[in-house]
Amino acid sequence: MAVNTMKQDVVIVGGGVAAVNAIKAIREVSSDINIHVIQHEPVYPYYRTRLTKNLFEDLDIDKILLQKKEWYEQNKVNLYLGKEVTSLDTDNSTVRLDDGSNLKYDKLLLANGSFNFKPPIEGIDKENVYTIRTFEDIQTIKANTEDKKTILHIGGGIQNLEAAWAFCSHGKEVIVAEFMDKLMPRQLDDRASQILKNAVEASNVKVLLGTQVVAITGEDKVSGAITKNGDTIHCDMVVYSVGIRPNKKLYENTAIKTNIGVIVNEHMQTNLENVYAAGDIAELDGKVMGLWPVAIEQGKIAGYNIVGKDATYHSSLPVTLMNAFNLSIFSVGIVDENSSSLTLTDDPGDGQSYKRIFIQDNIILGAIMIGDNKYNNLLKKFIENKTDISSINLSNISVADLLEQLKSL
């Protein structure tokens, strides 16, 4: 496909990591295209994943920016901070902003991400119920936490566990209620999840597995919660994190096809030739991944195709890295023993370390590593490249020996 470097206007809705990587890809090819980025938050695009990691630190937004402020100027990016797209006219290739202004586009990239799903819990709109999605959310929580004694976290995924770690490190009583029967069920096997649970409880956090919260009690402010089993949980603050949903509402009454998210092909192109989508908003092959590395790659692929450089998206590896409760946890690829013909495990039983590698037909499919992160990149590379390891004798080999032999392949 010929690269088109004609003077064009590209409008990007959203200022997350997908948008930033699309800009990088566009600028690799063309310095002339006009790029307009509409970011609904009043701050420069930042690392959203850092919010819970720095919950009670004096979080300076400038320290968690995806790119320095001058980068946008150097790359001739027109950044519209604190602005929102209110409507989209695909017939006339125009977006309308909340200040009444219009922007014309030749190409449009939808990269406005997702929102935290609000579970249908009675009383969830009470005062002192929070979720963590934006920099403003963190500021609000910090401003209202000091007089709170007990924080209930609804959801036992990574974000809520990182937040729970921050709260308990800040001297708060913390309770985690998880609907499933283990913590981080998609990223960890039973043993790894048990090690995590033990570490969480060792930090004086109460863990309630298989627990569904159905109501939050109190007049206007939170005084507690009730579970489906009728148990009462005493708390004066709630933080929920039970999954995300794509921000697709803006596109539902347009010519752009949506389902779970905005439907795209492997070029990140929607059903409209000049409209693309990437990141948490994009649905490919019936799936919305909602993962940071996926948004990076999809943004890049969208950027290349927008500027006429043919590029195809190939599915990205699910990678999870969490440091909390004095544990370092890394999970990559497929960590399901039913999908593997062989798994190798190293479990010294010390509650601080654990390794398990999942193998199928001499290909490493996935790995869980707790307490030792020096092999993370090596394993990621082997899984990503689907490297054949048939030259290694896998009968009676230890995890340590396998990892050492991988280094020489």
VENHU-V130041 format. One record per residue. N is the residue number from 1. PSI is psi in whole degrees, -180 to 180 (999 if undefined). NEAR is the number of other C-alpha atoms within 8 Angstrom. Layout:
BEGIN
N/PSI/NEAR
N/PSI/NEAR
END
This chain:
BEGIN
1/133/5
2/140/5
3/128/8
4/112/6
5/17/10
6/154/6
7/114/7
8/164/11
9/121/12
10/123/13
11/129/15
12/120/14
13/110/14
14/145/13
15/40/16
16/-162/11
17/-29/15
18/-42/16
19/-46/15
20/-41/12
21/-26/13
22/-42/14
23/-46/11
24/-45/10
25/-43/12
26/-45/13
27/-21/9
28/-34/7
29/-40/11
30/134/9
31/-2/8
32/-30/8
33/135/11
34/124/11
35/128/12
36/124/12
37/124/14
38/112/16
39/115/16
40/-23/10
41/151/8
42/16/8
43/159/7
44/152/10
45/136/12
46/170/11
47/100/10
48/-31/8
49/-14/6
50/-9/8
51/-51/12
52/-23/12
53/-24/9
54/32/10
55/-47/11
56/8/8
57/162/5
58/85/5
59/111/8
60/116/6
61/-33/9
62/-23/6
63/-12/6
64/19/9
65/144/11
66/-38/9
67/152/8
68/155/8
69/-38/7
70/-19/6
71/-38/8
72/-37/12
73/-44/9
74/-33/7
75/14/8
76/53/8
77/126/11
78/108/10
79/124/9
80/92/9
81/144/11
82/22/10
83/153/13
84/144/9
85/125/11
86/-25/9
87/162/8
88/124/12
89/97/9
90/-22/8
91/-40/5
92/9/6
93/56/10
94/139/12
95/143/13
96/132/12
97/165/13
98/-10/9
99/7/5
100/-8/6
101/160/7
102/147/8
103/128/9
104/146/10
105/150/12
106/-40/10
107/145/12
108/132/12
109/123/13
110/112/12
111/39/17
112/19/11
113/-141/11
114/175/10
115/158/9
116/124/12
117/131/9
118/111/6
119/150/6
120/70/6
121/128/9
122/128/7
123/11/8
124/-15/10
125/10/5
126/163/10
127/145/7
128/22/10
129/127/12
130/161/9
131/159/9
132/110/12
133/-32/8
134/166/8
135/-37/9
136/-38/6
137/-44/11
138/-44/12
139/-42/8
140/-45/8
141/-47/9
142/-37/10
143/-17/7
144/13/9
145/-30/7
146/-41/6
147/4/5
148/145/10
149/-48/8
150/124/12
151/125/15
152/125/13
153/117/15
154/111/14
155/130/12
156/36/14
157/-174/10
158/-50/8
159/-46/8
160/-32/14
161/-40/11
162/-41/13
163/-41/11
164/-40/12
165/-42/10
166/-43/13
167/-44/12
168/-31/13
169/-19/7
170/11/7
171/16/6
172/151/11
173/134/11
174/137/14
175/133/13
176/121/15
177/117/16
178/130/16
179/-38/10
180/177/9
181/9/8
182/160/11
183/146/14
184/55/10
185/-27/10
186/-22/4
187/-18/9
188/150/13
189/179/9
190/-44/7
191/-45/7
192/-40/11
193/-36/13
194/-40/10
195/-43/10
196/-47/10
197/-44/10
198/-41/9
199/-39/12
200/-46/12
201/-30/10
202/-18/7
203/18/8
204/29/9
205/131/12
206/128/9
207/124/11
208/103/9
209/159/11
210/36/10
211/124/11
212/120/9
213/127/12
214/-17/11
215/146/11
216/126/15
217/169/10
218/157/8
219/-82/6
220/-38/6
221/159/9
222/132/16
223/-12/12
224/-171/12
225/157/13
226/136/13
227/169/13
228/-29/9
229/-2/4
230/4/6
231/150/7
232/134/8
233/123/8
234/126/8
235/161/13
236/11/14
237/146/12
238/135/13
239/122/13
240/145/13
241/96/15
242/33/11
243/168/6
244/162/9
245/138/9
246/144/12
247/69/11
248/-6/10
249/-41/5
250/-26/9
251/-4/12
252/-28/9
253/30/5
254/-178/9
255/-5/7
256/129/10
257/132/11
258/157/10
259/-103/7
260/-45/10
261/-153/13
262/123/15
263/128/13
264/164/14
265/-171/9
266/-7/9
267/7/12
268/24/14
269/137/14
270/-170/14
271/-13/9
272/132/9
273/-34/6
274/15/9
275/130/12
276/163/15
277/148/15
278/152/16
279/-150/18
280/-19/15
281/-22/17
282/135/15
283/119/14
284/128/10
285/40/5
286/9/7
287/141/7
288/116/11
289/-41/8
290/35/9
291/143/9
292/-51/8
293/-33/10
294/-44/13
295/-39/14
296/-51/12
297/-43/12
298/-38/13
299/-44/16
300/-47/14
301/-42/15
302/-44/17
303/-45/14
304/-48/15
305/-33/11
306/-38/11
307/6/12
308/7/10
309/115/11
310/123/8
311/143/9
312/137/7
313/129/10
314/138/5
315/136/5
316/152/7
317/136/9
318/121/8
319/132/9
320/131/9
321/123/8
322/133/10
323/105/9
324/157/9
325/37/8
326/26/6
327/144/12
328/119/12
329/130/12
330/129/14
331/133/14
332/140/14
333/-152/12
334/115/9
335/56/14
336/117/8
337/-22/9
338/-18/5
339/1/7
340/147/11
341/-18/10
342/135/8
343/139/10
344/133/9
345/140/10
346/108/9
347/92/8
348/-9/7
349/15/7
350/-4/6
351/2/9
352/-18/9
353/149/12
354/137/15
355/137/12
356/131/12
357/131/13
358/124/17
359/141/13
360/123/11
361/48/5
362/23/8
363/131/11
364/121/14
365/-36/14
366/171/13
367/148/16
368/127/15
369/122/14
370/126/14
371/-6/10
372/109/8
373/8/9
374/-15/5
375/4/8
376/-51/9
377/-36/7
378/-49/9
379/-43/9
380/-42/10
381/-45/8
382/-40/10
383/-44/13
384/-44/8
385/-4/6
386/45/9
387/131/9
388/125/7
389/27/8
390/-16/6
391/-13/5
392/131/7
393/110/6
394/-3/6
395/125/4
396/27/4
397/144/8
398/162/9
399/-43/12
400/-44/6
401/-40/8
402/-47/11
403/-39/9
404/-40/8
405/-31/9
406/-34/8
407/-27/7
408/-3/5
409/999/4
END
